[in-house]
């Protein structure tokens, strides 16, 4: 607070000069100027004391009282602990982690000998509970607000975790603007902090109908690309430099490397490195011909790769640089090699980002011999993905459909959309694309509902719940039946 004292001292000097000049002026006019000057001095001193007192109260209220209240509340809520407890701290709070750390240094060692463990992701807690790394009766769940102070939700969360259940859904079929859609009425589902999956039993059989923009050659090129992409996503192995983590070897669940090959893009499917230099390495499993790499980041982000290069290797040890990009300015790319390359390993080495922050990438994909036909149609990654997810708009004839089916298109993609009671599905991008089998009956498909506290906000702990499900199959030449559907606990 030194700057306040400097200002106060400087202002005191100014007031001293003003009083002196005031006294010099009134002593020629008034009979007893000394008393008037003394009164002015007393008035100024009293006024400053009042101001200082109010400042003291303001500083105490904002800086010290919340800490004191937190310590009092904490000791009242928790008189004792078992050895080495785990505290889940709701991440959308102001200062909770700091208060906990201060409390530990002030009084924590009276409670237990070793430091407690902090968690900020419910999925991490659930995973460790399932694996026996932590115990529910020794895990505490805390929230905080400036108005209420410490909010102990331990009993409420333990009850939710201990009483997880399945939600059987009543999906009603409708056709809207030619799109096949299944959706529920509004319901009160699980809180978003608890990881859940959607389990579907689906039957889908081809029934030809032409698309709105018939283009046989584009359709077949996209079909080849979609088939190759699905094989790539299912078979590739990926390795990255260190991921943004809560602690060593415990990356945050919403930015894990597997997001780079989950077939989805956007903020619910991204990877963030925890180092200035970022590397993404894929193992294709065998030497094969590749022609391009697709990647994306988030528009307007300071984490977009700007200067980077690609390296290839047959053994994962000896690397050859095949393409270099400098000062790139877009948030996604289709980087086509000058010549086709035969390789097993492909590595992207990011040296700088758009504004110097650690790199963020939402998908990393290799295009090989089979899918390279789409490169004649697309130079925008997002448009390519959009059209591949709306492939059948280009279907022109039964022979086009037969071509795709006979060459391996025994699956396609639907769009899972969910509602919550506190957010808008569009503004918060509450959707996920899932593959499902075609030409098959009663196939079970399980897909994650990508929610969690990271997509919530203050005062939403256990208050934000899933309230609706929609599955949009789009305009497809299939007869689709959802035989059953339910939300199931992931842990």
Steps between C-alpha positions, in 0.01 A plus 500: 500500500804729476359701213212608728744632761703684238183664372390583854838658588504703178144621554584597861777724370257661257250559780780651713580754228129579452452558876809722512376713208152505654642621832708773332192623322257507796738642763464841342121478499391315814550599858603147612638321193697251712186330629351481154819339372506260796138407426589433136790279605282306745231463231753362252649260754159369604395465136816304419456278803147420378631428151778277638251317721270439201799384294602265778149356515494457123837321494400279791168411338655413164837353595496364853144427615435236227810309612405516867144396422628213283722366780212523749260326262755235413569407862128498573423270204801272548608442859729214399613288205625156429859480378572675168156607375414601144326830437305559181486877442239621254716686244266795436573671831703803597785433742393161634828331416696789656294484820561127522874544459514778760293290738738207460805710588322665794321203657502205264779307670287473814259282303733257322868442433509494118357762261151444368433438131304746285274404210315733265340245266224270613604247235842474664331437834268238350787324325706485819202381702447217252870408506521512879749789505271709721209420731164673483476538879833684494418728205344841562322722247523876542365808328538866590330831432594849621151545641469169688864406549579128524228271364535141615331269247663181625185320612308603189772385258564173684129425475500573125807280441369214714159505332586526132233358275411441140253731327288310249406740222188520287634611161227608261564487126427797275594619154580872484606657171591154374722421801435193712495610864438317827443715809372485856265722690662703776609297803710549812821312438835464675708802604766577241787441744426125501649336186236315299465332160208456265432136411297435183367191329472586130384332180575665164428365150575677166202627297615709203393861457700760301670794668423869458828572315570190288871479415615145442872569489502716813283246682737215420807703596337594831393140560859381447622771738242412768590129481873575525445748783301249707775239457761759600309605815446138604854376443749784548707540818584850616766647724548864601726720704380570855131584531358783711457334838386550856813319614768284339358206303142609569383704198168679509234270356363759256838550323644146480697391188229252396283801411725543195362180346141480627344623176365823650621858502437808713537593869361166624767309311842663517850442627717765670873458548672608822826604338626771265581241233219263400536166325230265370616159374280238337585138432309371197587142587676431170676687221244655267464786256380832642419823320381759755440584866188668639495687830294769669500732799256758642422818311638810673708292742858600592585128477470446122812339344681759286851370427529123478634215290428138415747217539466136393671178606486129425626394843401785737868576566644660186296795372491691170339843464255501205315831536544827690243774564590847627272771644177322409194713572194272489343288775486180293696354212524234234878475456564312179849363441684592180525128421345187645706355787535136602536480877373343820550786749395864450591779740381861522751726675349835608757770575281809541131586534290797389554700820765303687278284720535121525355323195143371475400249230155344468566224243802353325426295193702339220363469145639208303467350155136402529368830629715744305234550232328754730807724476383596151180642652602645837765727648299584813513238775168597661309496170643156419389363837156659464443347158631161613239507779234594242629268231169388356404845374725411202352153440392476139402140425457154639838410351661776710348349813605150394854630441523640853346195668710248308822690574458501875246765597325277755459790743401864504473789745219648707501819704429465871362821653410553864326769701565618852287711728758782515658529154401528138595207276615721210694765693678235708556258209329212679539240226712201405526293181478125548557216251231236468483178291281469191361189329482347849231436759499556879851643526599655833679835478639678805604864475625743768291802587777759509402707799668570833573786735739656247193593291303624801542825695478663844208394721429205266655220710245212483243751371569456128329184376443322170137555406460382141651279231476528122663276239504650151580243230473763228379439146609143442380219269444265793204372691609564860345360815620575853387191687602625845700777661619587845749718687740283698770587759854490359645387836 
